[in-house]
Amino acid sequence: MGDVIISDKYKIVIQREIRKQLGIKTSQKLKVVVKGRGINLVPKVPLSELKGFLKGMDTSGIREHEERL
């Protein structure tokens, strides 16, 4: 992973390779997730893009039928 520098206005720049790998575009929003003393930036994805992303997922063994509400 690369390093980032925080500007005097608390802005960061994500390196080109990382932006390309994650498909991050200009003006796209990122969700900040704080875990302990670390920060994760997660790209926000519109709900319309999530339609069908679990299609074909194997749900066997996740939980028993009697455990379902």
matplotlib code that plots the C-alpha trace (Angstrom):
import matplotlib.pyplot as plt

x = [0.0, 1.1, 1.4, -0.8, -0.1, -2.8, -2.8, -3.2, -6.9, -7.1, -7.5, -5.9, -5.0, -5.5, -2.8, -3.8, -3.1, -5.4, -8.2, -7.9, -8.0, -11.1, -12.8, -13.0, -14.2, -14.1, -16.8, -17.6, -18.3, -16.4, -17.7, -15.2, -15.1, -13.1, -11.8, -9.6, -6.9, -7.3, -9.4, -10.9, -12.3, -15.1, -16.5, -20.2, -22.2, -25.6, -28.3, -29.1, -25.6, -26.2, -29.2, -28.4, -24.9, -25.8, -27.2, -26.0, -24.7, -24.7, -26.8, -26.6, -25.2, -25.6, -28.3, -30.9, -34.5, -35.8, -33.4, -35.1, -37.6]
y = [0.0, 3.5, 6.4, 9.5, 13.0, 15.0, 18.6, 21.6, 21.5, 17.8, 16.5, 13.3, 12.1, 8.5, 7.2, 6.5, 2.8, 2.4, 4.5, 2.5, -0.8, 0.2, 2.0, 5.3, 8.3, 12.0, 13.3, 9.7, 9.5, 7.2, 5.9, 6.3, 3.3, 3.7, 0.5, 1.0, 3.4, 2.7, 4.2, 2.4, 4.2, 2.2, 3.4, 4.1, 2.1, 3.1, 0.6, 0.2, -1.3, -3.9, -5.5, -9.2, -9.2, -12.2, -14.2, -17.7, -17.5, -20.8, -20.4, -24.0, -24.3, -20.7, -21.5, -24.1, -23.7, -23.6, -20.7, -18.5, -16.0]
z = [0.0, -0.6, 1.8, 1.9, 3.1, 5.0, 3.8, 6.1, 5.2, 6.2, 2.7, 1.5, -2.0, -2.9, -5.3, -8.9, -8.7, -5.7, -7.3, -10.5, -8.6, -6.7, -9.5, -7.5, -9.5, -8.8, -6.5, -5.4, -1.7, 0.7, 4.0, 6.9, 9.2, 12.4, 14.0, 17.1, 16.0, 12.3, 9.5, 6.6, 3.6, 1.9, -1.4, -1.2, -3.9, -5.0, -4.2, -7.9, -8.4, -5.7, -7.3, -7.9, -6.4, -4.2, -7.1, -7.0, -3.4, -1.6, 1.5, 2.7, 6.2, 7.2, 9.8, 10.5, 9.3, 12.9, 13.7, 11.1, 12.2]

ax = plt.figure().add_subplot(projection="3d")
ax.plot(x, y, z, "-o")
ax.set_aspect("equal")
plt.show()
